[in-house]
């Protein structure tokens, strides 16, 4: 297994992950045989190798590499909770995690896959568990939650050592409770979802209320 990991690290060295401004997803330059990208965030990209498919390799942009040790420490405190991925260690700017099957809630919205209320309850319980470990669960959004057999799995804990509340989850939960029935089972176009994401990030910086954020979003949905 050690040799397999070494091969993966050699392959990943051919890939460069570059961060972008304005909270936009990273850019990936290069590729490696037998390695595929399975997720893209604002600080890192996640890859899976056909040699060791049970693992996910979270490769951070070089200017974000300091987050590797912080995130590894968070996983240590979470102590293999079933609500979160499992961390097996790190190597440079790469974190080795368990590969988790399932669709992100972001993909569920795009594909019209039903998101059960149990997922919301699971995230609430996961947040309480993280707090009990002295952590601050934040940056919980559609791309950081997987739907696994009707349950939730949170796949990014990189901001759990930061202070403050970004209210992402509170807004998402409230949106689910009040408006999800309007799109439940319906495929939402990627253009609409991306527009909503950008609007939300822009308006959130201006500290607007939930209602001030959702009003133009609802108009966009009803227009489409």
N, C-alpha and C positions, 0 to 999 in steps of 0.2 A: 504493500500500500504506500509506503514512503516513496518508493521509486515512481509510482503512478503520480503522486502529488508533485514530485520534482519535474516530471514531464509536463504536467499541467502548468506549473510555474514558468517553465521554459517557453511554453506556447504563449502564455499570457504576456510575456515580455515583448512579444511582437505586436501587442495591442496597446494603443495609447488612448487614454480617456481624458478628455479635456472639458473643464467646467466652462459654463457660459454665464453671462450676467443676467440680471432680472429674473432670477429663479427659474431659468429655462433648463430643460434637460441637457445632460452632457452630450458631447460629440465623441464618437468613436472613430479612431483612425487605425487602420490595419486590421488584419484577420489572422486566424490560426486554424490549421487543419484539425478537424475533430472537436472544435470548440464553437459553441453557438451562444449568442446573446439571448438571455431570457428575461431581461428587465433593464430599464433605464430610468435613473433618477436624476436629481439636480446636482448630486455630488459624486455619484458612482454609477457603474453599470454592473450587472450581474451576469455571469457566464456559467455554462454547464459544459463539462467535458464528457465525451462518449467513453473515455477510459474509466472514469469514476462518476457515473451519472447520479449517484445518491448524494452528491455534494454540489453546492453552489459556491461560486467564487466571486465575491463582491470586490471589484477592482475600483479603487478610488482614483479620482483625478489627483495628480501629484500635489497640487496646491491645497488639497483637502485631506492629505494623507494623515494628518494629526488626528483625524477622527477615528482612525482604525483602532488605536489603543483604547480610546474612550468607549467605542461601541463594544469592543471585546470585554471591557470591564463591566458594562451594563449587562451583557449576557451572563457574565459570571454571577452577578447579583440575582438575575432572574432564575438561575438554578434549574434550567431545563423545564420550565413551565410549559404545559401543553398548548398554551395560547400563543407561544412565540417559537421562532425558529431555534435550532440548536447551533451553538458556535463551537467549532473544533480547534480554533486557533487563528493565527495570522502570520503573514509573511510579507514584510515591507508594507506596501500600500494595498495589500489584499487580505480580505477576511474570508475564512473558510467556514461555510455554514451548511446546514442540511438543505438539500433541495426539496422544496415544497410543491406538491402538485396542487392544481386548482386555478380558477380564474380570479383575477383581481376584481374588486367591486367596480373598478373603472371599466374593465372588459364586460362585466355583467350588464352595465348600463348600455354599452355599445351594442351588445348582442341580444338585449331583451331577456336576459336570464333573471328569473325571480330571486330577489334577495330576501330571505326570510327574516322575521323579527328576531329569531334566535341569534343571528349574527350581531345585531345591535346589543343584545343582552350579553353576549360573549365579550365584546369589546369593553363594555362597562365593567364586567368582572375582571378582565385583564388589566384595566387601568387601576382598579382598586388593589389588585395583587402587586402591581409595579410600585404603587405608592407605599405599600406595606414593606417594601424592600428599600425604601428611602430614595426612590427614583421619581422623576417628574414626567409621566407619559404625555408626550406632545407630538406634533407633526403626524397625527393619525388621519389619513385621508384615503380616498378611493383606491389609489395605487399601492397603498401600504397594507391593505387587508385582502387576504385570500378567502374565497369561499371553498371550504373543504367539506363535502358531504353534509351540507346544510349548517356547518359551523364556521366560526371565524378563526383565522390564523394571521397574526400580525407579523410582518416580515421586515420591518425597519425600526430599529430602536436607537438610532444614532443621535437623537436630540434629547434623550431621557436624562442627561446630566445638566441640561440647560435650565435656567430659571424662567419663571413667567408662564403664562398660558396663552397659546396662540389661537385658541378657540376653534381650531379646525374641526375637531371632533364634535364639539357642542353644536356648531353650525350644521355639520353633516347629520347628526342625530336629529336635530330639530327639523331639518329639511326632509329627512326620511319620514318622520312622524306626520308632518303636515302636508307634504306634497308628493311623496313617492307613489301613491296610488294613481297619480295622473299619468305616470310613465311605466308602471309595473307591467312587465311582459312585452313592452314595446322597444324596438331598436331605436336608439337615439343616434343620429348622424355624428360622426367624429368631429365635423366642423362646428357643430353646435356645442359639443362637450368641450372642445378646446377653447371656444370663445368664452364659455362660462368660466373655465379655469382661469383664463387671463383676466377676465373682469373681476373675478373673486380676489385674485392676488393683488390687483391694482387697488380695488376698493378697500380691501382689508388693511392695506398700508395707511389708508386715510381714516382708520378707526370708525368706520360706519357701522350702524346697527345691523342686526340680522335682517330686519325688514327692508332697510335701505339697500342691502346687498341683493336680496331675493326679488324685489319688485321688477327690476329690469330683466332679470333672468327669466321670470315667469312670462313676461311679455315676449321674450325671444322664443320660448317654448310654444306658446299659443300661436305665435306667428308662423311657426313651422308645423 
